[in-house]
Amino acid sequence: MKQIGFLTSLFTAVLLLTVAFPVGAAAPVPPPHPRVEHALEALHHAREHMEHAEGEFHGHRDAALHHIDEAIREADICMHEP
């Protein structure tokens, strides 16, 4: 009888430790869409370069910034898709 009680206690302790400390939590989770993440980084860099470009280019600079902002918004939506 003592062996059954010890084995039950041991099994319960192992089960509780397994639930309390999952192994997968320690490993970093890769982004769900790595190419979209890289595209977002590139878009942010492009926006920064365009924003600091000298000259207005007859309004085309502002239009380009608007299009980059739209692309960033769309890519953000992609990042949240399954």
SULCOR-V741325 format. One record per residue. RES is the residue in one small letter. SS is DSSP state (2 for helix, 1 for strand, 0 for the rest). Layout:
res={RES;RES}
ss={SS;SS}
This chain:
res={m;k;q;i;g;f;l;t;s;l;f;t;a;v;l;l;l;t;v;a;f;p;v;g;a;a;a;p;v;p;p;p;h;p;r;v;e;h;a;l;e;a;l;h;h;a;r;e;h;m;e;h;a;e;g;e;f;h;g;h;r;d;a;a;l;h;h;i;d;e;a;i;r;e;a;d;i;c;m;h;e;p}
ss={0;2;2;2;2;2;2;2;2;2;2;2;2;2;2;2;2;2;2;2;0;0;2;2;2;0;0;0;0;0;0;0;0;2;2;2;2;2;2;2;2;2;2;2;2;2;2;2;2;2;2;0;0;0;0;0;2;2;2;2;2;2;2;2;2;2;2;2;2;2;2;2;2;2;2;2;2;2;2;0;0;0}
